[in-house]
Amino acid sequence: MSGNTGGSITTNVNPPAVSHTYAQTIGDGLTSVFAVTHNLGTLDTQQQAYNPITGISIPPTAYTAVHTSPNVTTFTFVVPPALGAARVVIES
């Protein structure tokens, strides 16, 4: 015979992390450095760049991204992107 001892089961559940994303299209054919203000308030971000016309990712070797502050990431491109030819996405 088995019985219930009246105990309870406790499960610790961590709420899912909330992701925030900021995206901006940049490029003018002349400028290679872009300070992008995203106002995400953290240095814990990931960033990427792609061509919004073709949808192809811009390889990380073609640019660097530096956290200028918790609210700004500065992208420096090896070759200045053409007008509107780069879209940067920053996610926390």
N, C-alpha and C positions, 0 to 999 in steps of 0.2 A: 504494500500500500504506500502510495506516495502522497505527500501533502505539500501545501503551499505554506511557506514560513512567514508570509506577509512582507517579505523584503521587497525593496524596489531597485530598479536598475537605473543608474544615472549615466547619461551619455553627455560628454562634453563636445559641443559642436561649435567650431569657430565659424563666424559668419564669413562669407566669401569676400575677398578683397574687392574693393571698388576700383575699377579702372577708369582713368580719365584720359582723353585723347585730344590733342590739338593738332591741326593741320593748316598749312599755309603754302600757297603757290608763290614761288620766287623765281628770279632770273630776269635779267635785262640785257644780257649779252656783253656787259661791261664789268659788272661788279662780281667779285669772287667771294666776298665775305658778307654774310648776312646774320645779324643778330635778331633772333626770332623770340619775341616775347610771348610765352605760353601761359604764364600765371598759374602753373600747376603747383607751385610752392614747395618743390622738393628736388633734390639732386638724384633721387631714385627714378630715373627715367630711361627709356630706350628710345632711340630715334632711328629713322631710316629716311631715304629719299628715293623718289621714283619719278619717271617722266609721265606727267598726267596725259600727254597726248597719246603715247604708245602703251602706257601701263607697265613698262619695263623698269625694274629696279635699277637704280644707279648704284654701281658697285662701291663698297666702302673705301676702296683704294682711290676713288675719284674725289673724295671729300673727307674732312675731319669734322667732328662735332664735339664741342667743348661746353661744359656747364659753366656759363659765365656767372650765373647766380641761381638760386632756387626757382627763379621765374624766367630766366633767359638761357637759351642754348644758342651758341654761335656756330654756324656752319661755314667752313672755308673750303671752297671748291678749287681743284687743281686748274680747271679751265672754267671761266665764267659761263654759267648756263645761259642759253638763249632766252629770249623773252618768254616768260611763263613755262619754261621747259623743265622746271624742277618743282616737285611738291614734297615738302618735308612733313613728316608725321612724328610727333613726340607723344609718348604714352607713359603714364605713371602707373 
